[in-house]
Amino acid sequence: MSVYRRLFDALIAVVLSAVTIAVTAPVVPGLAQSLGMLIAATFYFSRNPWGSGDGERINERIDGLYDRFLPV
């Protein structure tokens, strides 16, 4: 996996974390940061952010997008 793909995965994880924190902080402020980090880590380490049993197909689609837009 190229450096660009790893950096882009990390960027997506940061965005997921920030959005989760922003959405949950008004409702449960004590849990918002932990929940955001959990969702970001789940995406980054498994690349199966939806918890679907069809993770291989989802990862192939993500890799296809990376192939189209990121240099090798």
A tleap script that builds the chain and sets N, CA, C and O, in Angstrom:
source leaprc.protein.ff14SB
mol = sequence {
  NMET SER VAL TYR ARG ARG LEU PHE ASP ALA
  LEU ILE ALA VAL VAL LEU SER ALA VAL THR
  ILE ALA VAL THR ALA PRO VAL VAL PRO GLY
  LEU ALA GLN SER LEU GLY MET LEU ILE ALA
  ALA THR PHE TYR PHE SER ARG ASN PRO TRP
  GLY SER GLY ASP GLY GLU ARG ILE ASN GLU
  ARG ILE ASP GLY LEU TYR ASP ARG PHE LEU
  PRO CVAL
}
set mol.1.N position { 0.847 -1.164 0.000 }
set mol.1.CA position { 0.000 0.000 0.000 }
set mol.1.C position { 0.900 1.237 0.000 }
set mol.1.O position { 1.847 1.322 0.782 }
set mol.2.N position { 0.604 2.173 -0.865 }
set mol.2.CA position { 1.463 3.345 -1.003 }
set mol.2.C position { 1.278 4.315 0.163 }
set mol.2.O position { 0.308 4.241 0.918 }
set mol.3.N position { 2.219 5.202 0.277 }
set mol.3.CA position { 2.166 6.217 1.330 }
set mol.3.C position { 0.945 7.109 1.139 }
set mol.3.O position { 0.298 7.492 2.114 }
set mol.4.N position { 0.628 7.442 -0.111 }
set mol.4.CA position { -0.526 8.294 -0.382 }
set mol.4.C position { -1.818 7.653 0.112 }
set mol.4.O position { -2.671 8.330 0.687 }
set mol.5.N position { -1.961 6.370 -0.107 }
set mol.5.CA position { -3.176 5.681 0.341 }
set mol.5.C position { -3.269 5.665 1.857 }
set mol.5.O position { -4.348 5.861 2.416 }
set mol.6.N position { -2.157 5.435 2.518 }
set mol.6.CA position { -2.169 5.428 3.988 }
set mol.6.C position { -2.485 6.815 4.534 }
set mol.6.O position { -3.233 6.949 5.502 }
set mol.7.N position { -1.918 7.842 3.916 }
set mol.7.CA position { -2.219 9.203 4.350 }
set mol.7.C position { -3.684 9.552 4.103 }
set mol.7.O position { -4.322 10.202 4.931 }
set mol.8.N position { -4.210 9.119 2.966 }
set mol.8.CA position { -5.608 9.396 2.663 }
set mol.8.C position { -6.529 8.641 3.618 }
set mol.8.O position { -7.549 9.183 4.045 }
set mol.9.N position { -6.186 7.398 3.960 }
set mol.9.CA position { -6.956 6.656 4.965 }
set mol.9.C position { -6.944 7.394 6.299 }
set mol.9.O position { -7.973 7.489 6.968 }
set mol.10.N position { -5.785 7.917 6.686 }
set mol.10.CA position { -5.691 8.664 7.945 }
set mol.10.C position { -6.524 9.939 7.884 }
set mol.10.O position { -7.167 10.305 8.868 }
set mol.11.N position { -6.521 10.617 6.741 }
set mol.11.CA position { -7.321 11.825 6.581 }
set mol.11.C position { -8.811 11.512 6.705 }
set mol.11.O position { -9.546 12.246 7.365 }
set mol.12.N position { -9.253 10.441 6.083 }
set mol.12.CA position { -10.657 10.041 6.195 }
set mol.12.C position { -10.998 9.706 7.646 }
set mol.12.O position { -12.075 10.061 8.126 }
set mol.13.N position { -10.099 9.032 8.339 }
set mol.13.CA position { -10.330 8.699 9.746 }
set mol.13.C position { -10.459 9.963 10.592 }
set mol.13.O position { -11.305 10.026 11.484 }
set mol.14.N position { -9.630 10.967 10.321 }
set mol.14.CA position { -9.708 12.232 11.060 }
set mol.14.C position { -11.042 12.923 10.803 }
set mol.14.O position { -11.665 13.439 11.731 }
set mol.15.N position { -11.478 12.933 9.557 }
set mol.15.CA position { -12.758 13.561 9.220 }
set mol.15.C position { -13.909 12.824 9.907 }
set mol.15.O position { -14.805 13.458 10.464 }
set mol.16.N position { -13.890 11.494 9.870 }
set mol.16.CA position { -14.930 10.723 10.556 }
set mol.16.C position { -14.952 11.035 12.048 }
set mol.16.O position { -16.020 11.203 12.635 }
set mol.17.N position { -13.790 11.111 12.650 }
set mol.17.CA position { -13.700 11.413 14.075 }
set mol.17.C position { -14.250 12.807 14.375 }
set mol.17.O position { -15.027 12.976 15.314 }
set mol.18.N position { -13.858 13.793 13.594 }
set mol.18.CA position { -14.306 15.168 13.824 }
set mol.18.C position { -15.815 15.306 13.664 }
set mol.18.O position { -16.470 15.975 14.463 }
set mol.19.N position { -16.362 14.678 12.640 }
set mol.19.CA position { -17.810 14.743 12.424 }
set mol.19.C position { -18.548 14.055 13.566 }
set mol.19.O position { -19.551 14.571 14.060 }
set mol.20.N position { -18.060 12.901 13.983 }
set mol.20.CA position { -18.693 12.185 15.086 }
set mol.20.C position { -18.660 13.009 16.365 }
set mol.20.O position { -19.658 13.086 17.081 }
set mol.21.N position { -17.528 13.621 16.652 }
set mol.21.CA position { -17.415 14.452 17.854 }
set mol.21.C position { -18.359 15.650 17.771 }
set mol.21.O position { -19.028 15.974 18.752 }
set mol.22.N position { -18.420 16.307 16.618 }
set mol.22.CA position { -19.282 17.477 16.462 }
set mol.22.C position { -20.759 17.122 16.610 }
set mol.22.O position { -21.536 17.906 17.153 }
set mol.23.N position { -21.143 15.946 16.128 }
set mol.23.CA position { -22.551 15.550 16.185 }
set mol.23.C position { -22.943 15.063 17.576 }
set mol.23.O position { -24.045 15.352 18.043 }
set mol.24.N position { -22.060 14.330 18.240 }
set mol.24.CA position { -22.426 13.741 19.528 }
set mol.24.C position { -22.115 14.624 20.730 }
set mol.24.O position { -22.679 14.402 21.801 }
set mol.25.N position { -21.246 15.610 20.595 }
set mol.25.CA position { -20.862 16.450 21.734 }
set mol.25.C position { -22.039 17.190 22.374 }
set mol.25.O position { -22.099 17.265 23.601 }
set mol.26.N position { -22.974 17.738 21.598 }
set mol.26.CA position { -24.102 18.409 22.256 }
set mol.26.C position { -25.004 17.447 23.042 }
set mol.26.O position { -25.654 17.857 24.004 }
set mol.27.N position { -25.045 16.196 22.644 }
set mol.27.CA position { -25.937 15.227 23.283 }
set mol.27.C position { -25.257 14.547 24.467 }
set mol.27.O position { -25.806 14.523 25.568 }
set mol.28.N position { -24.075 14.001 24.249 }
set mol.28.CA position { -23.321 13.308 25.303 }
set mol.28.C position { -21.870 13.789 25.283 }
set mol.28.O position { -21.008 13.124 24.708 }
set mol.29.N position { -21.592 14.933 25.902 }
set mol.29.CA position { -20.249 15.513 25.801 }
set mol.29.C position { -19.138 14.636 26.376 }
set mol.29.O position { -18.011 14.676 25.882 }
set mol.30.N position { -19.426 13.862 27.387 }
set mol.30.CA position { -18.392 13.030 27.990 }
set mol.30.C position { -18.009 11.832 27.151 }
set mol.30.O position { -16.942 11.253 27.353 }
set mol.31.N position { -18.852 11.453 26.222 }
set mol.31.CA position { -18.620 10.270 25.406 }
set mol.31.C position { -18.191 10.609 23.980 }
set mol.31.O position { -17.742 9.730 23.246 }
set mol.32.N position { -18.325 11.860 23.587 }
set mol.32.CA position { -18.124 12.255 22.191 }
set mol.32.C position { -16.728 11.935 21.670 }
set mol.32.O position { -16.591 11.365 20.587 }
set mol.33.N position { -15.698 12.293 22.420 }
set mol.33.CA position { -14.333 12.078 21.927 }
set mol.33.C position { -13.999 10.592 21.844 }
set mol.33.O position { -13.370 10.151 20.883 }
set mol.34.N position { -14.410 9.829 22.832 }
set mol.34.CA position { -14.140 8.386 22.800 }
set mol.34.C position { -14.849 7.727 21.628 }
set mol.34.O position { -14.275 6.875 20.950 }
set mol.35.N position { -16.087 8.115 21.388 }
set mol.35.CA position { -16.843 7.550 20.275 }
set mol.35.C position { -16.218 7.938 18.938 }
set mol.35.O position { -16.120 7.109 18.033 }
set mol.36.N position { -15.798 9.190 18.811 }
set mol.36.CA position { -15.140 9.639 17.582 }
set mol.36.C position { -13.862 8.877 17.304 }
set mol.36.O position { -13.606 8.482 16.167 }
set mol.37.N position { -13.059 8.669 18.331 }
set mol.37.CA position { -11.805 7.927 18.158 }
set mol.37.C position { -12.070 6.459 17.832 }
set mol.37.O position { -11.349 5.860 17.035 }
set mol.38.N position { -13.091 5.885 18.439 }
set mol.38.CA position { -13.437 4.493 18.153 }
set mol.38.C position { -13.851 4.315 16.694 }
set mol.38.O position { -13.417 3.370 16.035 }
set mol.39.N position { -14.677 5.210 16.196 }
set mol.39.CA position { -15.117 5.123 14.802 }
set mol.39.C position { -13.940 5.338 13.849 }
set mol.39.O position { -13.818 4.631 12.848 }
set mol.40.N position { -13.079 6.303 14.150 }
set mol.40.CA position { -11.906 6.547 13.301 }
set mol.40.C position { -10.978 5.340 13.285 }
set mol.40.O position { -10.489 4.945 12.226 }
set mol.41.N position { -10.736 4.758 14.444 }
set mol.41.CA position { -9.856 3.590 14.513 }
set mol.41.C position { -10.465 2.403 13.789 }
set mol.41.O position { -9.760 1.650 13.117 }
set mol.42.N position { -11.774 2.234 13.924 }
set mol.42.CA position { -12.447 1.138 13.232 }
set mol.42.C position { -12.283 1.278 11.726 }
set mol.42.O position { -12.002 0.298 11.037 }
set mol.43.N position { -12.457 2.491 11.212 }
set mol.43.CA position { -12.280 2.690 9.776 }
set mol.43.C position { -10.835 2.457 9.365 }
set mol.43.O position { -10.564 1.715 8.420 }
set mol.44.N position { -9.914 3.087 10.068 }
set mol.44.CA position { -8.520 3.038 9.643 }
set mol.44.C position { -7.953 1.627 9.680 }
set mol.44.O position { -7.265 1.213 8.746 }
set mol.45.N position { -8.230 0.891 10.740 }
set mol.45.CA position { -7.600 -0.415 10.883 }
set mol.45.C position { -8.317 -1.526 10.135 }
set mol.45.O position { -7.691 -2.522 9.776 }
set mol.46.N position { -9.595 -1.383 9.896 }
set mol.46.CA position { -10.299 -2.458 9.202 }
set mol.46.C position { -10.727 -2.067 7.793 }
set mol.46.O position { -10.973 -2.933 6.955 }
set mol.47.N position { -10.815 -0.768 7.532 }
set mol.47.CA position { -11.340 -0.265 6.261 }
set mol.47.C position { -12.671 -0.908 5.942 }
set mol.47.O position { -12.972 -1.199 4.784 }
set mol.48.N position { -13.453 -1.125 6.956 }
set mol.48.CA position { -14.805 -1.648 6.826 }
set mol.48.C position { -15.695 -0.806 7.737 }
set mol.48.O position { -16.202 -1.298 8.745 }
set mol.49.N position { -15.883 0.479 7.374 }
set mol.49.CA position { -16.509 1.410 8.305 }
set mol.49.C position { -17.973 1.149 8.595 }
set mol.49.O position { -18.504 1.690 9.564 }
set mol.50.N position { -18.645 0.336 7.786 }
set mol.50.CA position { -20.071 0.139 7.991 }
set mol.50.C position { -20.377 -1.121 8.772 }
set mol.50.O position { -21.546 -1.395 9.043 }
set mol.51.N position { -19.382 -1.892 9.142 }
set mol.51.CA position { -19.599 -3.103 9.919 }
set mol.51.C position { -20.276 -4.201 9.122 }
set mol.51.O position { -20.811 -5.148 9.698 }
set mol.52.N position { -20.259 -4.086 7.829 }
set mol.52.CA position { -20.896 -5.066 6.955 }
set mol.52.C position { -20.054 -6.329 6.870 }
set mol.52.O position { -18.832 -6.286 7.009 }
set mol.53.N position { -20.716 -7.443 6.643 }
set mol.53.CA position { -20.001 -8.688 6.431 }
set mol.53.C position { -19.368 -8.754 5.053 }
set mol.53.O position { -18.641 -9.697 4.741 }
set mol.54.N position { -19.643 -7.759 4.236 }
set mol.54.CA position { -19.152 -7.715 2.863 }
set mol.54.C position { -17.953 -6.766 2.759 }
set mol.54.O position { -17.858 -5.973 1.822 }
set mol.55.N position { -17.054 -6.857 3.717 }
set mol.55.CA position { -15.934 -5.928 3.797 }
set mol.55.C position { -14.979 -5.988 2.627 }
set mol.55.O position { -14.427 -4.964 2.224 }
set mol.56.N position { -14.775 -7.173 2.074 }
set mol.56.CA position { -13.840 -7.314 0.948 }
set mol.56.C position { -14.316 -6.514 -0.262 }
set mol.56.O position { -13.515 -5.853 -0.922 }
set mol.57.N position { -15.606 -6.569 -0.554 }
set mol.57.CA position { -16.163 -5.821 -1.683 }
set mol.57.C position { -16.049 -4.316 -1.441 }
set mol.57.O position { -15.714 -3.560 -2.353 }
set mol.58.N position { -16.327 -3.889 -0.214 }
set mol.58.CA position { -16.224 -2.464 0.122 }
set mol.58.C position { -14.786 -1.992 -0.022 }
set mol.58.O position { -14.540 -0.919 -0.572 }
set mol.59.N position { -13.834 -2.778 0.464 }
set mol.59.CA position { -12.423 -2.403 0.355 }
set mol.59.C position { -11.967 -2.361 -1.095 }
set mol.59.O position { -11.150 -1.513 -1.454 }
set mol.60.N position { -12.471 -3.251 -1.932 }
set mol.60.CA position { -12.128 -3.216 -3.357 }
set mol.60.C position { -12.650 -1.944 -4.008 }
set mol.60.O position { -11.974 -1.367 -4.860 }
set mol.61.N position { -13.843 -1.498 -3.622 }
set mol.61.CA position { -14.385 -0.252 -4.168 }
set mol.61.C position { -13.552 0.946 -3.716 }
set mol.61.O position { -13.276 1.849 -4.506 }
set mol.62.N position { -13.150 0.950 -2.435 }
set mol.62.CA position { -12.298 2.034 -1.932 }
set mol.62.C position { -10.965 2.035 -2.674 }
set mol.62.O position { -10.479 3.094 -3.072 }
set mol.63.N position { -10.369 0.854 -2.864 }
set mol.63.CA position { -9.108 0.764 -3.604 }
set mol.63.C position { -9.279 1.228 -5.043 }
set mol.63.O position { -8.375 1.854 -5.597 }
set mol.64.N position { -10.416 0.936 -5.657 }
set mol.64.CA position { -10.689 1.403 -7.011 }
set mol.64.C position { -10.718 2.923 -7.093 }
set mol.64.O position { -10.192 3.508 -8.039 }
set mol.65.N position { -11.338 3.567 -6.095 }
set mol.65.CA position { -11.338 5.031 -6.055 }
set mol.65.C position { -9.928 5.573 -5.869 }
set mol.65.O position { -9.547 6.557 -6.503 }
set mol.66.N position { -9.157 4.930 -5.001 }
set mol.66.CA position { -7.781 5.360 -4.787 }
set mol.66.C position { -6.977 5.226 -6.073 }
set mol.66.O position { -6.191 6.113 -6.406 }
set mol.67.N position { -7.168 4.125 -6.800 }
set mol.67.CA position { -6.440 3.922 -8.054 }
set mol.67.C position { -6.760 5.019 -9.055 }
set mol.67.O position { -5.896 5.435 -9.827 }
set mol.68.N position { -7.989 5.483 -9.043 }
set mol.68.CA position { -8.404 6.487 -10.005 }
set mol.68.C position { -7.844 7.873 -9.674 }
set mol.68.O position { -7.497 8.627 -10.583 }
set mol.69.N position { -7.751 8.216 -8.387 }
set mol.69.CA position { -7.415 9.585 -8.018 }
set mol.69.C position { -6.029 9.791 -7.407 }
set mol.69.O position { -5.503 10.903 -7.449 }
set mol.70.N position { -5.434 8.755 -6.848 }
set mol.70.CA position { -4.141 8.927 -6.187 }
set mol.70.C position { -3.016 8.332 -7.026 }
set mol.70.O position { -3.196 7.291 -7.658 }
set mol.71.N position { -1.863 8.985 -7.034 }
set mol.71.CA position { -0.725 8.391 -7.742 }
set mol.71.C position { -0.235 7.145 -7.011 }
set mol.71.O position { -0.478 6.979 -5.816 }
set mol.72.N position { 0.442 6.293 -7.725 }
set mol.72.CA position { 0.920 5.028 -7.140 }
set mol.72.C position { 2.071 5.233 -6.228 }
set mol.72.O position { 2.587 4.271 -5.658 }
savepdb mol mol.pdb
quit
